[in-house]
Amino acid sequence: MSVDQEQKPGRETVILMPVFTAKPGFGARLEEELASLQLLSRNDEGCIAYSVFVDRAAPERFVLYEEWTTRQALADHNEKDHARSFFALSDEWLAGPFGVSELRPVEPRGETRP
């Protein structure tokens, strides 16, 4: 879906950027679990994008980019077995609570859209 499509009046996608930091010695395990979560989540109803990235400068840090058609699609995803299983086990591997930023596109000032 293009940016033009997602920003039509009455339609706003949900864009999230969770950040996870693994405990020392758990980076490889967290990467494996996040890769699995990525694969399964991409098949969830309403998923537009779900990508996992590792920070090249800090390989224990992982950043996700998620985009969902609606808040309900995100809520449904969070109730799926693969998401619930990940969150139940993630405390074992994480250095602390993970953060999630909700993002919105920035529109250039003065630009109008058809």
PEDAQUI-V485746 format. One record per pair of residues at least 6 apart in sequence whose ideal C-beta (glycine too) atoms are under 7 Angstrom apart, sorted by the first residue. I is the first residue (numbers start at 0). J is the second residue. D is the distance in whole Angstrom. If there is no record, write none. Layout:
# PEDAQUI-V485746
i-><I | I>
j-><J | J>
d-><D | D>
This chain:
# PEDAQUI-V485746
i-><0 | 2 | 5 | 6 | 12 | 12 | 12 | 12 | 13 | 13 | 13 | 13 | 14 | 14 | 14 | 15 | 15 | 15 | 16 | 16 | 16 | 16 | 16 | 17 | 17 | 17 | 18 | 18 | 18 | 18 | 19 | 19 | 19 | 19 | 20 | 20 | 20 | 20 | 20 | 21 | 21 | 21 | 21 | 21 | 22 | 22 | 22 | 25 | 26 | 26 | 28 | 29 | 29 | 30 | 30 | 32 | 33 | 33 | 34 | 36 | 36 | 37 | 37 | 37 | 39 | 40 | 40 | 40 | 40 | 41 | 43 | 43 | 44 | 44 | 45 | 45 | 45 | 45 | 45 | 46 | 46 | 47 | 47 | 47 | 48 | 48 | 48 | 49 | 50 | 50 | 51 | 51 | 52 | 52 | 53 | 54 | 54 | 67 | 67 | 76>
j-><47 | 104 | 12 | 104 | 47 | 66 | 67 | 68 | 67 | 69 | 70 | 73 | 66 | 101 | 102 | 65 | 99 | 101 | 62 | 63 | 64 | 100 | 102 | 63 | 97 | 99 | 60 | 62 | 97 | 98 | 29 | 61 | 93 | 97 | 59 | 60 | 93 | 94 | 95 | 29 | 59 | 92 | 93 | 94 | 92 | 93 | 94 | 92 | 58 | 59 | 92 | 61 | 92 | 53 | 61 | 85 | 51 | 61 | 51 | 81 | 85 | 49 | 50 | 51 | 81 | 46 | 49 | 76 | 81 | 49 | 76 | 79 | 72 | 75 | 67 | 68 | 69 | 72 | 75 | 67 | 76 | 66 | 67 | 68 | 64 | 65 | 66 | 65 | 63 | 64 | 61 | 63 | 61 | 62 | 61 | 60 | 62 | 73 | 76 | 82>
d-><5 | 6 | 5 | 7 | 6 | 5 | 6 | 6 | 4 | 7 | 6 | 5 | 5 | 7 | 4 | 4 | 6 | 6 | 6 | 7 | 6 | 5 | 6 | 5 | 6 | 5 | 7 | 5 | 6 | 5 | 6 | 5 | 6 | 5 | 6 | 5 | 7 | 5 | 7 | 4 | 4 | 5 | 7 | 6 | 6 | 7 | 5 | 4 | 6 | 4 | 6 | 6 | 5 | 6 | 7 | 6 | 5 | 6 | 6 | 6 | 5 | 6 | 7 | 5 | 4 | 6 | 4 | 6 | 7 | 5 | 5 | 6 | 6 | 7 | 5 | 4 | 6 | 2 | 7 | 6 | 7 | 4 | 6 | 6 | 6 | 7 | 4 | 5 | 7 | 5 | 6 | 5 | 7 | 5 | 6 | 4 | 7 | 4 | 7 | 6>
